[in-house]
Amino acid sequence: MEFQQAVAGNIKAIREGKKLTLDAAAKLTGVSRSMLAQIERGDGNPTISILWKIANGYKTSFTSLFEAQGDPHLLIRGQSVTPLVEDEGRYINRPAFPFREDTRFETYVIEIRPGGALEAQAHMGGAEEFLTVFDGQVEVTAGGEVFSLGPGDSLRFRADVPHCYRSAGKETVRLHMIIHY
């Protein structure tokens, strides 16, 4: 419940800070007015795709929707992170470091179980992703190209186009992701 309340408060604060009505926010994000209202009340359980639509529509980072900002020192204990789960539990995204205006990046630890995949929407213009695979085999599709990666491989690609991550083997994929805006 703590995660939902953080998302609710941050999304409402960002919308109000931009002086947007719910109707205007719905037009910018492509998320219905009723869904936005539900999320802002803390009643909704938005998917990763919905959160990305909101972040892109508000022209803000993904992690700004759910992370507290402030202290220059940040220690994140693994057990305190609420994972974002998609594809029936086969794609697990654990936010590591939230976006900061001065560094212009955010980081994630991703786990993709066998058969798992995520179709990601385009991020803000100019965004790039930097991936490093630690375990497993993953196929990344971006900008019409397909990249097959294994342990120790790293990839940088433009993330302002739709892209996809797909498990390509029989073991769980573990990778680190940096999104730079």
Backbone as numpy.savetxt, mean C-alpha at the origin, in Angstrom:
# Nx Ny Nz CAx CAy CAz Cx Cy Cz
-9.33 -3.37 15.78 -10.15 -2.18 15.78 -9.29 -0.92 15.78
-8.11 -0.99 16.41 -7.21 0.16 16.46 -6.81 0.62 15.06
-6.53 -0.34 14.16 -6.16 -0.02 12.78 -7.30 0.72 12.08
-8.53 0.21 12.20 -9.67 0.84 11.54 -9.87 2.27 12.04
-9.68 2.49 13.32 -9.86 3.83 13.87 -8.78 4.79 13.36
-7.55 4.29 13.23 -6.47 5.13 12.69 -6.77 5.50 11.24
-7.21 4.52 10.45 -7.57 4.77 9.06 -8.71 5.77 8.99
-9.72 5.56 9.81 -10.89 6.45 9.81 -10.48 7.89 10.11
-9.70 8.07 11.16 -9.29 9.42 11.55 -8.39 10.09 10.53
-7.43 9.33 9.99 -6.49 9.90 9.01 -7.19 10.28 7.71
-8.06 9.39 7.22 -8.74 9.67 5.95 -9.65 10.89 6.10
-10.35 10.96 7.21 -11.23 12.12 7.44 -10.41 13.40 7.57
-9.30 13.34 8.32 -8.45 14.53 8.51 -7.86 15.00 7.18
-7.42 14.07 6.35 -6.85 14.45 5.05 -7.93 15.09 4.18
-9.10 14.47 4.15 -10.20 15.03 3.34 -10.57 16.43 3.82
-10.73 16.58 5.13 -11.10 17.89 5.67 -9.98 18.91 5.47
-8.72 18.46 5.57 -7.59 19.35 5.33 -7.55 19.87 3.90
-8.07 19.09 3.00 -8.14 19.49 1.59 -9.46 20.21 1.28
-10.29 20.38 2.34 -11.58 21.07 2.23 -12.48 20.42 1.18
-12.52 19.09 1.22 -13.34 18.32 0.28 -14.61 17.83 0.96
-15.72 17.91 0.26 -16.93 17.24 0.72 -16.77 15.76 0.41
-17.64 14.94 0.98 -17.60 13.51 0.66 -17.88 13.29 -0.82
-18.77 14.10 -1.40 -19.06 13.95 -2.84 -17.83 14.27 -3.68
-17.14 15.35 -3.33 -15.93 15.72 -4.08 -14.84 14.66 -3.90
-14.72 14.13 -2.68 -13.73 13.09 -2.40 -14.04 11.83 -3.21
-15.31 11.50 -3.33 -15.71 10.32 -4.11 -15.31 10.49 -5.58
-15.49 11.68 -6.12 -15.11 11.93 -7.51 -13.60 11.82 -7.71
-12.83 12.35 -6.75 -11.36 12.30 -6.85 -10.81 10.89 -6.73
-11.42 10.09 -5.87 -10.85 8.78 -5.55 -11.45 7.62 -6.34
-12.67 7.80 -6.84 -13.35 6.68 -7.48 -13.94 5.71 -6.48
-13.98 6.12 -5.21 -14.60 5.33 -4.14 -15.93 6.00 -3.82
-16.98 5.22 -3.70 -18.31 5.80 -3.49 -18.38 6.64 -2.22
-19.27 7.62 -2.25 -19.50 8.49 -1.09 -19.86 7.66 0.14
-20.74 6.68 -0.05 -21.18 5.87 1.09 -20.03 5.04 1.65
-19.16 4.51 0.79 -18.00 3.74 1.27 -17.04 4.65 2.03
-16.78 5.86 1.50 -15.90 6.81 2.20 -16.48 7.16 3.57
-17.77 7.42 3.62 -18.41 7.76 4.90 -18.28 6.60 5.89
-18.50 5.40 5.39 -18.40 4.21 6.24 -16.97 4.06 6.77
-15.97 4.25 5.91 -14.57 4.15 6.33 -14.25 5.23 7.36
-14.70 6.47 7.12 -14.42 7.57 8.05 -15.07 7.36 9.41
-16.18 6.63 9.46 -16.83 6.31 10.75 -16.13 5.16 11.47
-15.24 4.47 10.75 -14.56 3.32 11.35 -15.37 2.04 11.21
-16.43 2.10 10.39 -17.29 0.94 10.20 -16.81 0.06 9.04
-16.06 0.63 8.13 -15.63 -0.11 6.94 -14.32 -0.83 7.18
-14.09 -1.86 6.39 -12.83 -2.60 6.42 -12.27 -2.57 4.99
-11.66 -1.44 4.60 -11.25 -1.26 3.20 -10.12 -2.21 2.79
-10.18 -2.62 1.53 -9.13 -3.46 0.97 -7.92 -2.60 0.62
-6.82 -3.24 0.31 -5.62 -2.52 -0.14 -5.95 -1.69 -1.38
-6.72 -2.26 -2.29 -7.08 -1.53 -3.52 -7.87 -0.26 -3.22
-8.80 -0.33 -2.30 -9.59 0.85 -1.94 -8.69 1.91 -1.29
-7.80 1.47 -0.39 -6.89 2.43 0.25 -5.99 3.11 -0.78
-5.51 2.34 -1.79 -4.68 2.94 -2.83 -5.48 3.96 -3.63
-6.75 3.66 -3.93 -7.58 4.62 -4.66 -7.71 5.93 -3.88
-7.91 5.80 -2.57 -8.04 6.99 -1.73 -6.72 7.77 -1.71
-5.61 7.07 -1.47 -4.31 7.73 -1.43 -4.01 8.44 -2.74
-4.24 7.77 -3.86 -3.97 8.38 -5.16 -4.89 9.56 -5.42
-6.17 9.42 -5.07 -7.13 10.51 -5.27 -6.79 11.73 -4.43
-6.33 11.50 -3.21 -5.95 12.60 -2.32 -4.53 13.09 -2.57
-3.82 12.39 -3.49 -2.42 12.71 -3.80 -1.56 12.72 -2.53
-1.66 11.61 -1.81 -0.90 11.44 -0.58 -0.32 10.03 -0.57
0.57 9.76 0.35 1.18 8.44 0.41 0.20 7.43 1.00
0.41 6.19 0.67 -0.42 5.10 1.17 -0.39 5.04 2.70
0.81 5.10 3.27 0.92 4.95 4.73 0.35 6.14 5.49
0.20 7.30 4.84 -0.38 8.44 5.55 -1.83 8.16 5.92
-2.44 7.16 5.32 -3.82 6.82 5.63 -3.95 6.06 6.95
-2.86 5.43 7.41 -3.02 4.63 8.62 -1.91 4.75 9.66
-0.90 5.55 9.42 0.22 5.65 10.36 0.22 6.98 11.10
0.62 6.94 12.35 0.81 8.17 13.13 2.10 8.83 12.68
2.12 10.14 12.65 3.30 10.90 12.23 3.86 11.66 13.44
5.08 12.11 13.35 5.58 12.98 14.40 6.99 12.73 14.86
7.20 11.85 15.83 8.48 11.63 16.49 9.58 11.34 15.48
10.78 11.99 15.63 11.87 11.74 14.70 12.47 10.33 14.82
12.24 9.67 15.96 12.70 8.29 16.15 11.48 7.39 16.09
11.63 6.32 15.37 10.49 5.42 15.22 10.97 3.99 15.33
10.51 3.30 16.34 10.78 1.88 16.53 9.46 1.16 16.32
9.46 0.23 15.40 8.24 -0.52 15.10 8.48 -1.97 15.45
7.76 -2.47 16.41 7.85 -3.87 16.80 6.99 -4.70 15.86
7.55 -5.76 15.34 6.84 -6.60 14.37 5.47 -7.03 14.82
5.33 -7.38 16.10 4.05 -7.87 16.59 3.01 -6.75 16.69
3.43 -5.49 16.59 2.48 -4.38 16.68 1.91 -3.97 15.32
2.47 -4.52 14.25 2.03 -4.14 12.90 0.79 -4.93 12.50
-0.23 -4.21 12.08 -1.43 -4.86 11.56 -1.22 -5.11 10.07
-1.11 -6.38 9.67 -0.88 -6.65 8.25 -2.12 -6.34 7.41
-1.89 -5.97 6.17 -2.95 -5.76 5.20 -2.99 -7.03 4.35
-4.13 -7.68 4.32 -4.23 -9.00 3.70 -5.16 -8.95 2.50
-4.72 -9.53 1.40 -5.51 -9.61 0.16 -5.45 -11.04 -0.37
-6.16 -11.28 -1.44 -6.14 -12.55 -2.17 -6.34 -13.74 -1.23
-7.40 -13.65 -0.43 -7.77 -14.74 0.49 -6.62 -15.16 1.40
-5.84 -14.18 1.84 -4.75 -14.45 2.77 -3.44 -14.84 2.13
-3.38 -14.84 0.80 -2.14 -15.25 0.13 -1.20 -14.08 -0.14
-1.68 -12.84 -0.02 -0.83 -11.66 -0.19 -0.91 -10.85 1.10
0.22 -10.73 1.79 0.27 -10.06 3.09 1.27 -8.92 3.02
0.80 -7.73 3.32 1.61 -6.51 3.26 1.75 -5.99 4.69
2.99 -5.93 5.17 3.26 -5.39 6.51 3.99 -4.06 6.37
3.29 -2.96 6.60 3.96 -1.66 6.52 5.13 -1.63 7.51
6.28 -1.16 7.05 7.46 -1.08 7.92 7.67 0.37 8.35
8.05 1.24 7.43 8.23 2.65 7.76 7.25 3.49 6.96
6.52 4.36 7.64 5.55 5.21 6.95 6.23 6.32 6.16
5.49 6.87 5.26 5.95 7.99 4.43 6.31 9.19 5.32
7.38 9.86 4.93 7.77 11.15 5.54 8.03 12.12 4.42
7.56 13.33 4.59 7.69 14.35 3.55 9.16 14.62 3.20
10.05 14.56 4.20 11.45 14.89 3.94 12.20 13.78 3.20
11.77 12.53 3.32 12.46 11.44 2.63 11.73 10.99 1.37
10.44 11.23 1.29 9.59 10.93 0.12 9.49 9.43 -0.17
9.63 8.58 0.86 9.46 7.15 0.63 8.75 6.49 1.81
8.27 5.28 1.54 7.70 4.41 2.57 8.15 2.99 2.25
8.18 2.12 3.28 8.68 0.76 3.06 7.69 -0.28 3.58
7.79 -1.46 2.99 6.89 -2.56 3.32 7.67 -3.87 3.31
7.17 -4.84 4.06 7.64 -6.22 3.99 6.45 -7.00 3.43
6.67 -7.67 2.32 5.60 -8.38 1.62 5.83 -9.88 1.69
4.75 -10.61 1.88 4.77 -12.07 1.85 3.69 -12.51 0.87
4.08 -13.33 -0.09 3.12 -13.85 -1.06 3.18 -15.38 -0.99
2.10 -15.96 -0.57 2.05 -17.42 -0.45 1.84 -18.04 -1.82
2.18 -19.32 -1.99 2.01 -19.98 -3.28 0.61 -19.76 -3.85
0.57 -19.37 -5.13 -0.70 -19.10 -5.79 -1.21 -17.69 -5.57
-0.54 -16.92 -4.74 -1.00 -15.57 -4.41 -0.56 -14.53 -5.41
-1.35 -13.45 -5.46 -1.03 -12.35 -6.39 -1.72 -11.09 -5.93
-1.22 -9.96 -6.43 -1.88 -8.67 -6.21 -1.77 -7.86 -7.48
-2.90 -7.38 -7.97 -2.95 -6.45 -9.10 -2.98 -5.06 -8.47
-1.91 -4.30 -8.60 -1.81 -2.99 -7.97 -2.16 -1.89 -8.96
-2.85 -0.89 -8.47 -3.18 0.26 -9.30 -1.95 1.15 -9.43
-1.97 2.00 -10.42 -0.89 2.97 -10.61 -0.84 3.91 -9.40
0.38 4.22 -8.96 0.56 5.17 -7.88 0.65 6.57 -8.49
0.92 7.56 -7.66 1.04 8.94 -8.13 2.12 9.06 -9.21
1.97 10.05 -10.07 2.94 10.29 -11.14 4.36 10.38 -10.63
5.28 9.69 -11.28 6.69 9.72 -10.91 7.09 8.72 -9.84
6.13 8.00 -9.26 6.46 7.03 -8.21 7.27 5.88 -8.77
8.23 5.40 -7.96 9.03 4.23 -8.32 8.98 3.24 -7.16
9.09 1.96 -7.50 9.19 0.93 -6.48 10.55 0.26 -6.61
11.09 -0.10 -5.46 12.37 -0.80 -5.36 12.10 -2.08 -4.56
12.32 -3.23 -5.18 12.05 -4.51 -4.54 13.34 -5.30 -4.38
13.44 -6.02 -3.28 14.50 -7.00 -3.09 13.85 -8.27 -2.56
14.10 -9.38 -3.24 13.51 -10.67 -2.87 14.47 -11.39 -1.92
13.92 -11.92 -0.83 14.72 -12.68 0.13 14.46 -14.18 0.03
13.21 -14.55 -0.24 12.84 -15.96 -0.36 11.81 -16.12 -1.45
11.85 -17.27 -2.15 10.83 -17.61 -3.12 11.07 -17.02 -4.50
10.13 -17.31 -5.37 10.17 -16.83 -6.75 8.94 -15.97 -6.98
9.14 -14.79 -7.57 8.04 -13.87 -7.81 8.12 -13.35 -9.23
6.97 -13.14 -9.81 6.88 -12.55 -11.14 6.24 -11.16 -10.97
6.94 -10.14 -11.46 6.45 -8.77 -11.37 6.18 -8.28 -12.78
5.00 -7.76 -13.00 4.64 -7.19 -14.29 4.44 -5.69 -14.09
5.13 -4.90 -14.90 5.02 -3.44 -14.81 5.35 -2.84 -16.17
4.55 -1.88 -16.59 4.82 -1.22 -17.86 4.89 -2.16 -19.04
4.12 -3.23 -19.01 4.11 -4.17 -20.13 5.25 -5.17 -20.12
6.14 -5.10 -19.14 7.25 -6.05 -19.05 7.04 -6.99 -17.88
7.55 -8.21 -18.02 7.45 -9.22 -16.98 8.86 -9.52 -16.49
9.03 -9.50 -15.17 10.34 -9.75 -14.55 10.20 -10.95 -13.62
11.06 -11.94 -13.77 11.09 -13.10 -12.88 12.24 -12.91 -11.90
11.91 -12.91 -10.61 12.90 -12.63 -9.57 12.97 -13.78 -8.57
14.18 -14.01 -8.07 14.41 -15.01 -7.04 15.22 -14.41 -5.91
15.59 -15.22 -4.92 16.35 -14.72 -3.77 17.60 -13.93 -4.18
17.74 -12.76 -3.59 18.89 -11.89 -3.87 18.68 -10.93 -5.02
17.61 -11.12 -5.82 17.36 -10.23 -6.95 16.66 -8.95 -6.48
16.98 -7.86 -7.15 16.36 -6.57 -6.87 15.85 -5.97 -8.17
14.79 -5.19 -8.07 14.18 -4.58 -9.24 13.70 -3.18 -8.88
13.95 -2.23 -9.77 13.38 -0.89 -9.68 12.48 -0.72 -10.89
11.29 -0.17 -10.69 10.40 0.08 -11.82 9.48 1.26 -11.53
8.99 1.84 -12.61 8.02 2.94 -12.48 6.72 2.36 -11.95
6.23 2.95 -10.89 5.02 2.44 -10.25 3.81 3.32 -10.53
3.96 4.26 -11.47 2.83 5.10 -11.82 2.03 4.50 -12.98
2.17 3.19 -13.13 1.39 2.40 -14.08 0.85 1.19 -13.31
-0.24 0.58 -13.77 -0.70 -0.63 -13.09 0.42 -1.68 -13.10
0.52 -2.44 -12.01 1.55 -3.46 -11.91 1.01 -4.63 -11.10
1.73 -5.75 -11.17 1.24 -6.97 -10.55 2.41 -7.75 -9.94
2.13 -8.38 -8.79 3.07 -9.29 -8.14 2.39 -10.65 -8.08
3.11 -11.70 -8.48 2.52 -13.03 -8.50 3.56 -14.04 -8.03
3.17 -14.87 -7.08 4.03 -15.96 -6.64 4.26 -16.88 -7.84
5.52 -17.26 -8.05 5.85 -18.07 -9.22 6.49 -19.39 -8.83
6.31 -19.81 -7.60 6.93 -21.06 -7.16 6.09 -21.75 -6.11
6.70 -22.74 -5.48 5.99 -23.54 -4.49 6.27 -23.10 -3.06
7.15 -22.08 -2.88 7.41 -21.61 -1.52 6.96 -20.17 -1.38
6.80 -19.74 -0.16 6.35 -18.38 0.13 7.42 -17.37 -0.28
6.97 -16.33 -0.95 7.85 -15.23 -1.35 7.93 -14.24 -0.19
9.13 -13.79 0.10 9.33 -12.72 1.08 10.19 -11.67 0.40
9.67 -10.43 0.40 10.42 -9.36 -0.24 10.25 -8.06 0.52
11.17 -7.16 0.28 11.15 -5.82 0.86 10.84 -4.85 -0.26
9.96 -3.89 0.02 9.54 -2.92 -0.99 9.72 -1.51 -0.44
10.28 -0.65 -1.29 10.35 0.79 -1.02 9.57 1.47 -2.12
8.67 2.36 -1.74 7.98 3.17 -2.74 8.49 4.60 -2.54
9.07 5.14 -3.61 9.59 6.50 -3.58 8.70 7.40 -4.43
8.29 8.51 -3.84 7.40 9.46 -4.52 8.17 10.67 -4.99
